[in-house]
Amino acid sequence: MSDIVNYVFNFFFLVYALALYFSYIFIGILSAFELRFYENKNRYFNYKSILGYKKLPTISIIAPAYNEEKTIVQNIRSLLSLYYPEVEVIIVNDGSKDNTLQTIIEHYELNKVEMAVENKVKSARIRGIYKSFNSAYSNLIVLDKENGGKADALNAGINVSRSDLFLTIDVDCIIEQDAILRMVKPFLEEEGGRKVIASGGVVRIANSCEIKDGIILKVNYPKNIWAKFQVLEYFRAFTLGRMAWSKANGLLIISGAFGLFDRDIVVSAGGYDASSVGEDLELVVRMRRYMHENKINKYKVAFIPDPLCWTEVPSTFKILFRQRNRWTRGAIDTIRKHRKMFLNPKYGRIGMISFPYWVLFEWLAPILEFIGFIYFIIMVVLGRIDVEVFLIVILFVFSFSLAFSTFALFYESYIFKKYKGYKFIFQAIFVAMAEMIFYHPLNVLFSLSGNYDFFIKKNTKGWGVMTRTAFDSKSKKP
Amino acid sequence: MKYVIINNLRYYLPRIIILLICLFLFYFVYHLSFYHIHIGGNNIYNHLYPFESKTEWWFYVLVYIIIISVLSVFVLLLLSFYFDYKGSRSGAINRKYELIFSEKIIGYIYSDRLKESGLTKEPGSFLKKKLRNKLVIVSFFSVIIRIQEIIDEDLSDKFKLLFGQLGLEKKIKWFLQSRKMSEKIIALQIISCLKIKGYRKIIVEYAGSRNYVLRTVAMSTLIRLSKTDHLNVMLEHEHYISKMDINVIINEVEKNRKADIEYLSLIRSKSPRIIAIGLLLIQVRNKAEYKEMIRPLLEINDAFLHEVAWEAFAFFAGTDEDLKFMIERFDSETFNYKKLILKSLTSFKQNTEISDFVDRVIKNESILLKIEALTILFANNVERFLSYKGSDDRNIAAAYNELVDLNLG
């Protein structure tokens, strides 16, 4: 009997691992093709030429702000300086408890105005709308609303926006000045005659970078070990993962920190789900679901691999734990809400490939890894482990993972060139080795805690506290 | 032909080498399963055999992947170091040469005037010495393109002369036939900038390419080069014309003040996107004589064309008949077009027909359309606008207040 159980377990883990590693190989190949194509097509493209185009969509930048008084003035200045001919900046003060609103009012000479708002998507009550009569800030709108969370704030911004597209950003992010021009390009290109419903951009890590007046002066590899791990993680996730899914037109997530969306489609799909802590993933899945259910199959979710948005990532164990726990709960919530799509041919490759991939390799992978680990311990205790085979398998896992990380690192040096110098490459490769031993098991733990909180403690909505400091105040020379 | 062979060789050789290495490794790992390994007629004993003979087939697959992975790590690391070094070096070279080239080319362009003051010499021999590798040549091309974009004057003849002196025509051909899309693009850009004839066949081929990026650049090049071809001839291919293509084409036509456009054949095309180009050009060039052709185009079932056609119609509308048509069509249109109609009504001389229509919109339509309708009154009939002050309808009151707050502070 125990032999049969043993065989079933071994066979299951073998098949699962093979599928996982094949998916990585596939992601590597697809992303390589897509990155090469992207680099080639845009190398000599003058993005500023877009400014002179006759038929451009109008864009609203929507930035929710909660307790951001330290950084808000500088962040708004940075948003107002982005290149695009027809753009309005909508800052949503989501019931901040500090002086965020007062600080903006004073600095940007705002007055309370009456603005007609169509409540097309659900959001908490708007207490007031402010605009500046100083012509330098004429495209700035500030909403003051009751606290309802990030998704709710974005919905309020969507209701006020009257543009064709809207760009969501975290207000404390630093955005490259030509970011909108790059993000809007896929909407104009309509690759293969497909309507682009959203485009996502790469988020990079700003910890330890030199920043002045909302502009990155020098990109430095973070000094903090947690941030170092995340740099590699972001390289793999954005440069390889999302690029490959974009190539396959199966991208299911656009980072909440930076994404451009078709306003009409978002409104038709119902806007952000304020009950979800993974609102970015949930929205894209719902938009795709809407497109398929309305038989609009010729569409695309695009992805831009250029590093356009820089953000501060958690630099302590506690905050990282909260963030990853929340991501896991957000993913489970989305999977549960849209389980109808799982292996459903009605939803095309989303139903048959992307969504099942997300379920099997994003949500279940840490759980299965943990079960596998327990199984391994039991086998060790029972003396049923072949040490030589075990060593070979471990060597395989480590060498393959290291190669995958090195591949992402290579693309950084080959195409984007933001991190420079041999010192960075050496450090990054050592961190990649350490990651497998220290950081990866912790990530599994964070994910398990997210599952525990979601299913056992029924905590589906809590965000936890993310503390951040003003960029300029901490960006001293390394 | 020579270029094609060399380009193909450069493209395929590294790929063939990688494939051969992988096959060799596979061969090597396969031989691990034997007691003897025969290499070059020699018998080599496999000391790992006693261990391997007990293992299963998948062991060899794992070993193979481990070897490939470890090798990949080393190779990718070396390449990362190389590109990191190359990146910083080429960045510095680019900056240095772009400065030098800008200075020399500007000097060359204005040489007649500068010569008088004795400030410049012929740049040919100086530049020839510098233009020895691809990186520098590309940098030179980029500077030329940028200068032509900035300066309104047509400098193509002067640049052609300079290219002749420097012997760069061959390089253009080389880039144009490269396997790399980026090199084809820069070649097309420089051909377009210098208005070089002689590559028409290959450019036409690229303009019908399946690669949408290449297609866009090739089309814009054709527009700039062609004096006689009509736009619709260039656009009649099987591929989709994107919004990007449309914008690029309109810009190119405008920038080159292209006069030989057959508007009629554009708006009679079967393709809605080509019709849209025609309509946009009619609008940009203010060709009011084609106004009557626009109305039937509103019936074509294509969202983008419908939008462009309404914009064009609203742009030229001015007669009572136009007004009547717009008011009649209003109810059957969707939000965006209703908004367009209302926006265009601001420029009409106000009469009771408009006022009644505006009142109807204010009472029955959505809040954003109420705002547009009230804007017409705000601009032309303040008394009537003020009559909506303190309206019982919450939406009308909100729309009224917005206009007052935003316009009167």
Chai-1 contact restraints between the chains, C-beta under 6 A:
chainA,res_idxA,chainB,res_idxB,connection_type,confidence,min_distance_angstrom,max_distance_angstrom,comment,restraint_id
A,N40,B,M181,contact,1.0,0.0,6.0,A-B,restraint_1
A,N40,B,S182,contact,1.0,0.0,6.0,A-B,restraint_2
A,K41,B,V213,contact,1.0,0.0,6.0,A-B,restraint_3
A,R43,B,S182,contact,1.0,0.0,6.0,A-B,restraint_4
A,Y44,B,I185,contact,1.0,0.0,6.0,A-B,restraint_5
A,Y44,B,I186,contact,1.0,0.0,6.0,A-B,restraint_6
A,G52,B,N251,contact,1.0,0.0,6.0,A-B,restraint_7
A,Y53,B,N247,contact,1.0,0.0,6.0,A-B,restraint_8
A,K54,B,I250,contact,1.0,0.0,6.0,A-B,restraint_9
A,K55,B,N247,contact,1.0,0.0,6.0,A-B,restraint_10
A,V113,B,D405,contact,1.0,0.0,6.0,A-B,restraint_11
A,E114,B,N401,contact,1.0,0.0,6.0,A-B,restraint_12
A,E114,B,E402,contact,1.0,0.0,6.0,A-B,restraint_13
A,E114,B,D405,contact,1.0,0.0,6.0,A-B,restraint_14
A,M115,B,E402,contact,1.0,0.0,6.0,A-B,restraint_15
A,A116,B,I367,contact,1.0,0.0,6.0,A-B,restraint_16
A,A116,B,I371,contact,1.0,0.0,6.0,A-B,restraint_17
A,A116,B,A398,contact,1.0,0.0,6.0,A-B,restraint_18
A,A116,B,A399,contact,1.0,0.0,6.0,A-B,restraint_19
A,A116,B,E402,contact,1.0,0.0,6.0,A-B,restraint_20
A,E118,B,I367,contact,1.0,0.0,6.0,A-B,restraint_21
A,F133,B,G409,contact,1.0,0.0,6.0,A-B,restraint_22
A,L188,B,K243,contact,1.0,0.0,6.0,A-B,restraint_23
A,L188,B,M244,contact,1.0,0.0,6.0,A-B,restraint_24
A,E189,B,S242,contact,1.0,0.0,6.0,A-B,restraint_25
A,E189,B,M244,contact,1.0,0.0,6.0,A-B,restraint_26
A,E190,B,S242,contact,1.0,0.0,6.0,A-B,restraint_27
A,G193,B,Y240,contact,1.0,0.0,6.0,A-B,restraint_28
A,I392,B,L62,contact,1.0,0.0,6.0,A-B,restraint_29
A,L395,B,I66,contact,1.0,0.0,6.0,A-B,restraint_30
A,F396,B,L62,contact,1.0,0.0,6.0,A-B,restraint_31
A,F396,B,I66,contact,1.0,0.0,6.0,A-B,restraint_32
A,S399,B,I66,contact,1.0,0.0,6.0,A-B,restraint_33
A,S399,B,S69,contact,1.0,0.0,6.0,A-B,restraint_34
A,S399,B,V70,contact,1.0,0.0,6.0,A-B,restraint_35
A,F400,B,S69,contact,1.0,0.0,6.0,A-B,restraint_36
A,L402,B,V73,contact,1.0,0.0,6.0,A-B,restraint_37
A,A403,B,S69,contact,1.0,0.0,6.0,A-B,restraint_38
A,A403,B,S72,contact,1.0,0.0,6.0,A-B,restraint_39
A,A403,B,V73,contact,1.0,0.0,6.0,A-B,restraint_40
A,T406,B,V73,contact,1.0,0.0,6.0,A-B,restraint_41
A,T406,B,L76,contact,1.0,0.0,6.0,A-B,restraint_42
A,F407,B,L76,contact,1.0,0.0,6.0,A-B,restraint_43
A,L409,B,S80,contact,1.0,0.0,6.0,A-B,restraint_44
A,F410,B,L76,contact,1.0,0.0,6.0,A-B,restraint_45
A,F410,B,L79,contact,1.0,0.0,6.0,A-B,restraint_46
A,F410,B,S80,contact,1.0,0.0,6.0,A-B,restraint_47
A,S413,B,S80,contact,1.0,0.0,6.0,A-B,restraint_48
A,S413,B,F83,contact,1.0,0.0,6.0,A-B,restraint_49
A,S413,B,D84,contact,1.0,0.0,6.0,A-B,restraint_50
A,Y414,B,F83,contact,1.0,0.0,6.0,A-B,restraint_51
A,K417,B,G87,contact,1.0,0.0,6.0,A-B,restraint_52
A,Y422,B,F81,contact,1.0,0.0,6.0,A-B,restraint_53
A,I425,B,S80,contact,1.0,0.0,6.0,A-B,restraint_54
